[in-house]
Amino acid sequence: MSLAQALSFSNACVGQVRHNWTREEVRTLFRLPFPELIHRAASVHRQHFDSTEVQISTLLSIKTGGCPEDCAYCPQSAQSI
């Protein structure tokens, strides 16, 4: 499959969730240039998430604790104090 065919093939698949990939389709995706893969990943991400929002995460000292998240496994959780 040529690069032009690979690009047109992967254009048709952008945004679709699939579980029935053939080996040739996977090979075609692996042959795409890396910047093209990044562009396509960003395009799919923007279909499902607001591109202007940024998730901010913080790590607190275990000694100070008080993280607002309730992760039962995490010793930093305010609920575990």
ABEGO torsion letter per residue (X at the ends): XBAAAAAAAAAAABGBBBAABBAAAAAAAAABBAAAAAAAAAAAAAAABBAABBBBBBBBBAAAEGBABBBAABAABAAAX
